[in-house]
Amino acid sequence: MTKTEPHHDLYIPHGAGAGGDYVLDIDPKRAGWEYSSLRIVELEPGGSHGFTTGDSEWIVLPLAGGCTVRTAGEEFQLLGRESVFASVTDFAYVPRDARVQIASGAGGRFALAGAKCERQLPARYGPAPEVPVEERGSGNCARLVRNFASADAFDCDKLIAVEVITPGGNWSSYPPHKHDEHRPGEEAELEEIYYFEIDGPNGFGYQRVSPSREGGSDVLAEVRSGDAVLVPDGWHGPAVAQPGHAMYYLNVMAGPGETREWRICFHPDHVESTGGYR
């Protein structure tokens, strides 16, 4: 199979978003928006990486392996995990206007989820046992959501981030939903990044984003490990996992709202057919 052609660079295949020390580097300038960022850094055994947070807050999230994070006079030992499919992981929050050093004795792969923000919050450690894990949906829409930095689980200024594991053959991010308008009490305006990994060799999945307005985002992409999809607007979902190959995605979100919240609007056609969120 061949991958679907990208629409306005919203689909980023593995390698196409590399920059500098990062195998994936999505910042607001690259994405064409204001807030959300995602970087993936791979460290060899004994390797290290330093960066300045600038005007953004960041979470250092181990995807494979563990590391030490030093920032703002603090040091956090992250045990990490073997892979994103193995378990939840501990993580470190690092504030804006700080210098960060990541070092890994055994090497590994680490996500840096970021959001442009205003407040400088303290650096903190997020223990794995405290990550809320939610079984969402049923039947072939069942999936596992790890709410490590959801709006009601971990304090950030703007950043919202969660992980989703979709079993092989299942759908997630369904019914299609959007968060591209500020409607108090009903919908929050959030820019979103999907970063994918697929369990097993040659695995793949599909991601759909359909327009919520004339000329809006329109993507149907075959996704594999290391790919990303940007969602500046539009109905997104479903995400579909190949039978026999579980799908992982990391969602990174942020927006201009004064209140940090995840409020979404479901596509009315699909809500009527499914009876609500599944």
Residue, then its C-alpha position, 0 to 999 in steps of 0.5 A: m500500500t502507498k500512503t495518502e498524499p499530504h494535505h497542506d503538510l498536515y501529514i508528516p511521514h517519519g523523517a520528513g519532520a526531522g530538524g537539528d537533534y530531533v527525529l521529529d521537530i514540530d513547532p508553531k512556525r512549522a505547524g502554522w499556528e501559535y501554541s502546540s509543539l512536539r519534538i522526538v529525540e533519540l539518545e545513544p547509550g551515554g548520550s545527552h541533549g540540552f535545550t532551552t525552553g524559551d516561551s514554552e512549558w514542556i513535558v519530557l516523556p520517555l517513549a523507550g528507555g529511561c533518563t535523568v532530567r536536570t532543570a531549574g535546580e532540580e534533578f528527576q530520575l525517570l525510570g521510563r519503559e521498554s516501549v509505549f505498548a509496555s506500560v504507562t511511564d513517569f515523566a518530568y514537567v519543565p517550565r518556560d525560561a529554563r535550561v534543560q539537560i536530558a541524559s540517558g545511560a542506556g539510551g532511548r527515545f524521548a518525546l518533548a511535548g510543549a506549549k507556548c505559555e504565560r506562567q512559569l510553573p515549578a519543575r515537577y516529577g510525574p510518577a507513573p502510578e499516579v497517571p489516570v488510565e481510562e478504558r474508553g469505548s466498547g467492542n471494536c471502539a474500545r481503547l486505553v487512554r493514559n491521561f498523564a497530563s490531561a486538564d484535570a490530572f496534572d497542572c500546566d499553564k496551557l499544555i494538555a497531553v494524553e496517550v491512547i492505545t488502540p488494539g489491533g482492528n479497533w477504531s478510536s478517536y470516534p465519533p469524529h469530534k472537533h475543538d476549533e472554536h471558542r464556545p464557552g461551556e461547550e467547546a475549546e479552541l485547541e491545536e492538536i498533534y497526533y504522533f503515532e507508533i505501531d506495534g510490530p513490524n510493517g504495521f500501519g493504521y489510518q487517520r482521518v481529519s475532515p473539514s468543519r468549515e469551507g476550505g478546512s483541514d482534510v486528511l486521510a493518511e496511512v500512518r506508521s511508526g514515527d508519523a505525525v498528523l497536525v490538526p489545526d481545525g476540523w473533525h478528527g477521527p476515526a483513528v484505525a488500527q490494522p488487525g494484529h497491530a496495536m496503535y499508539y498515539l500521543n496527543v499534544m494540545a494547547g490553545p488561546g483559552e484563558t481556562r485550560e480545558w478539553r471541551i469537544c463537539f461531536h459530529p452530529d451525523h455520527v453521534e446520531s448513529t452511535g448514540g454518543y461517544r464510544 
